[in-house]
Every structure is written in structure tokens, then in C-alpha cells.
């Protein structure tokens, strides 16, 4: 090849090399930046008054008086919105009556138990009240005036029972039936359906936005006890409140088309119409968003399946499992490498050993997980008298097997690349082979070994499959010993993605978890790199 | 360098001592290990949350794992957990294996769940019959046009074959016929939901709690899945969710309390809030 061609090939190579470097950087940015950006929003965000109330009530954090005062102020603005809804739904919404009827039946049961009555009587009366309740609920459900009246008349015609229940709570069923009969006489129930669905949507959006009304019964699960804790979340809920989305057929036989219409229009001419501008204009006053730096995210325990709280136990668990795996794998790996390089000759056995190590490196991680389950968890743990089930110990052992090949290969290369003159000098001074290895070869090889360590540490911290069956739990206490299972960052983010709707409802928390994992790996790596740099400098005699 | 080696040495020694020493410590507290279905997971999570706050359970630690109904049952058989959660009943082989291992499985029906067939909201099709559904999933019907929809290929989304939801769906819809090779398998409800929500022409099935604005539920045989239609048995595709224990738990134990929590009013409200159908009616 002549010189101009060579030069041309050379510059082509340079361009390709540059391009590939750029590609790597770009893909790193494409992957990492969104994770860090969106994950960061789990820590830095505009927290609403609901967030501060949650922190106070669930984590006992913050100034009680100040938060209470703030809640009061927000409630003052909210009251008007609730009043609008209450006025509108008085004759329309049967859900309230339904809850009341159910509650009445329950309380009646409790009342009966406290009375001195025959068991049979209690049973009869309770059954009677159950029948009345069901009849009343049927009346509420019906959107046909005649049908609803029929159900109500059935209740009211049971005058014998009314006399029997006189003076008890269940007597209220008859009063409720009478009241509702009046409502049915006034209102056209078939008309009700039109608004009822939309009203339900409005109420749900309000509940999501502002949390339950203080007069309501406290919801059973923590995540429903608060409104939108973050301003970005609040805006989504606000959007659901102000806009109704429907899919309509524009051309028959063709896919439906999404249309957005203001909710206000749907309720035009009714009392509810004024709710929407009111909420839109006062959303900030209702929620009082403030920039929040939630650094305790990295320490806090989570609740309600990662809906609230942080990733403290996950970080601890990840570190415990990773460090344990490294502590177990490093000595074994280095000793194996030392044997292969320094002591073993190129026999068939050594060759076979090396082949096995290489094969081990290519085994999918889930295989290690299943092996760990079968050997460490099911077989070994009971033998050692440890409690049944997955544990940090089993997870660490499994991960140590997973990272062992990397450590062995890296250590082998590092030991081999130590100049023979070092060793020869030590041996010439009369050092034994062992002493020579420990005092001369190993220190010189240490930077290379640490490189292997860095690689394996990142791998161990990020693995999910081996942890799945050996150490990880989706929920559990913070471990106090390595015989207990733990939550880890990788496993918990997997858990958030399956099963529940958490990844949909709280995407910031999932991103936050992944960001934390990336950060933990980064910090571990940086520490190892600094240590390696120090060592290398020492070796050079500085 | 020596220091480093010494440190590593001490570390290993400490870890090993710890491993042996802690076994006694760990047993002081009663642990309640729960393992199994991802579908039942949300209920169990919230029950655990409720129990954590209860003073009676101060000395009980509860751990929850969600890998799949089959894994939970296997763990119960091996004695690796005390409660297995499952979205399907045990298979005969599993039962046999359990009994051979000296484990007598007892089922607690914790809640009911509907298997709702969902499509992209732009799909004009409102409902299907079971026979039509079967034709779709066996691959006989491949275009929505044949079902009164737009001219668009049907994308089949199914849960993976180890899921209890899959087995309920197959048992009810497919009978003995095989699912089409074109079906795409996803491994949990949220994945099925998001796959259908983002793919025009997709059809899939999810639990009742996953119905929202982003997907459209189809009527099956003219019945829309809802709390009421499932509870009354009108909607055909529903199934019970189970907790399995080894024998009926002794009264007064944490396991008993946990397995009967669904019968309490608080339990009912939790199940309701999580989008399942309680078996009680307070």
C-alpha cells in the first residue's frame, strides 16, 4: 500500500475511533442523565402541605404547631370547594347514604352484642337489619323511580318489624327510607346517572389532589390518607379534575379518537360548575407547594410499598450483601490466582481449572441464584442451625461465587504482570517463595487486583437474580444480623415494577431507587479507585 | 499492605463469627415469612404495614417476598416460609409433594379478583363473548375488523405461563386449546397494563385493580367487570386469591392473626382499597 492510502486509512481510523468514543459518551448520557435527573426529583421537589403533614404524622418530623397551622390555613381555602360539592351532590349522590346504611348495620350489630339478649334473638335481629340494609341499598342503586319506590315501600310496609326494632339503631333504616322516598318523589333518578359518573370522577380527583376530607373516615391504607404530596403529582391530579377525557367514534368502524373537554362544560348550568375555576385558581393556596430537599430519602424506611418514605434499608442491605460477597470472594480469588500463577505448573489440572473459571464467568446469574437457593438456603443453612429461609449470608455467598471468576482472572493477570526481576531480587536475598509472594509480588499486583474488585463490586451491587431467591425480600425489617434477609436496591426496584401499581403511581420513587443504586456503585468505585491510586503511588516510591 | 491484608483477615473472621453468633439472636423474635404471588402481594404488603403498627406484634418480624405463586408454594413445601400466597389453587402434584414432605396445606381465601380483558382505549369494540375471546387467543381471529372494530391486527398480550392469572385465564377461556405462538408474554400485571395502554390493537388481561383511564375493559358475554358483577358471580372471569399455611394455624399465633385479618373490618377495607373484592361484607 502506498503512503497516501495509508494516511487515508489512518485518518479514517481516527474518525471511527473518535465517533465510537462519542457514541459511548452519548449513550452513557442518554442512559444516566434521565436516571439521575428523574431520580433526583425523589429528593429535590416541590413538596406540598400534604407532604409536610405526612412527614409529621408518619415520621414524627417537623414543627407540629407550624404544620398544624399550615394545614388549617389550607383547609380554610379547601372548605369552599367541599361546600360546592356537598350542595351539588345532596340529592344526587347515594354513596354517602350507602356508607351510612352499611355503618348503621354494623353499629346495630355491636349494640346488640352489648345488650342482654338471647343468641337467637341477636341473630334474628341482625339478619333483619341486614335485609333492611340490602333492600335500602337496592333502592339506592336503582335509577328507575318506580323501582326505587318499590324497594322503599317494601321496607316501609314492614310495620311489624318497625315496631320490633323501635328504640334501636336499626329503626333509623325506616327514617332513611322515608327521607329517600321524599327525594325519589322530587328527583328524576334516570337523570341522575348522567352526572353521577362524572361526579364520582370529580370526587376521586379531589381525593387524590387534597386527600380525604377531615370529616371522613380515615382510609385504611396510608397512601390514601394524604393528597398529592408533590406539586408535579398535584398538577397531574388537577388535570384529571379539570379535564375529562373521552374516546369518541369520529368515523364509524375506525379507531376512536381521544377528545379532551373541560369538566366545567359537562356540569355547565349546575352548581358544580363554579368548583373548577375555584380549584384551578386556588390550587396553590390549597396545597402550598414549597421547594423541599428531602435528604432523609437516603435514610428513611418506606411505607405502603415504597409510596412514601425513602430507601435507607435498601442502601444498607445492598452494602451488606455486596461487602460480604467481596469479603468472601477476594481472599479465595487472590489465593486461587496466586496458586495458578506462582505454584501450579501448566498441568492438565491447572488448564482444566482455568477453563472452569472461564465457564463460570459465562454462567447466567439466575443459575447462580437457583444454585444458591438449592445449596446455601435449603441445604447448608439448616445444617449450620441458622433459621430457614433466605438470608444475607446466603446472598453474600451466592454473589461471591458470581464475582469469583472476575476476581480470579483480574488477579491472575495482575500477578503475572509483576516484573520477574522483583521476584528474582527477593528470592536472591534469601526470601522463601511464600514470603516473596506476600511481601513483594502481592503488593505490586494490588492495583490490578483492585481493578478486578471494582468490576466485581459493581456487578454484585446491581444483581437482582441471585438475590431474588437467596437474600432479598420485598418487605421486612431492617436486618440486625446476616442470618436475616434484607431488602436491596436492585430487588426493590424490581419489586416496584411488578405486582402493585407503585411504578405507575410513584415513578419518582422508582427512579430515585435506581439513581441511588447508580450512586452507590459510583461511590464504591470512586473509593476503590482512590485506594488504588494511593497504592500505585506508594509502589512508585512516592 | 500488611495492614490491608490484616484488615481483610479480621473482616472475614468477624463475618464468620457473626454468622454463627447471630443464629441464636435471630430466633428471639418470631419471624413470619410470607412468599409467593405478585398479584396477592399488594394485600399482603398492606396487612404487614398494619401489623407493624399493632402493639401485639411488636416481637414479630414479617418478611414478604413476591416472586410468583409457584415459588411461594414450593417454599411452603420446603418449609422456607410459613404463609404462601397464591393466585391459584395448588396443583395435584404440588399437593402430593407437600403431603410427602409432611406439610398439610390449608387454603385461606383472602379475597376475590376479576381477570379483566382490556384493550387500548381507541378500540371501538365494546365486548366479546368467551368463544370470540378463545378464537383471538388461539390465533383464529387475527384482525379487529372481524369483531366489528377497525382494520387493525390483534396484538396478543398474555401473562407468563408460571403466573396464577395465566392459569385462571387459560382454564376459563382456552380449555384444552393451546395459546397462539404469537402471544407475547409479560411477567406481571403492571407490564400487561402498560403494554396494552401503549399499543393500539393490543388485547391483554389484568386484575380488577388495574383498570383505569389508560385501558378499556371489555364486556365478556355482555357483562362489564366491576366490583358488583364480580362479587355476584355475574362476570364470568373471576378467581379467589389464597393464603396457604401448613395445617390450620394455632389460635393466638401471629400466623393465625395474619391469615384471618381479611375477616376483620380493617382487613376488608384494605382489600377494598387495593382494588380487590373482599369476601366479607361489613
Interface residues (C-beta under 8 A of the other chain):
Chain A: X102 X106 X219 X220 X221 X222 X224 X245 X247 X249 X253 X254 X255 X256 X257 X258 X303 X304 X305 X324 X327 X328 X330 X331 X377 X378 X384 X385 X386 X387 X388 X389 X390 X393 X438 X439 X442 X443 X446 X468 X469 X472 X473 X474 X475 X476 X477 X480 X481 X482 X483 X484 X485 X495 X497 X498 X499 X500 X501 X503 X504 X535
Chain B: X1 X4 X5 X8 X9 X11 X12 X15 X18 X19 X20 X21 X22 X23 X25 X26 X27 X31 X33 X38 X39 X41 X42 X44 X45 X46 X48 X49 X50 X61 X62 X63 X64 X65 X66 X67 X71 X75 X78 X79 X80 X81 X121 X122 X123 X124 X148 X149 X150 X152 X187 X188 X189 X190 X191 X193 X194 X200 X209 X210 X213 X216 X265 X266 X269 X270 X272 X273 X274 X282
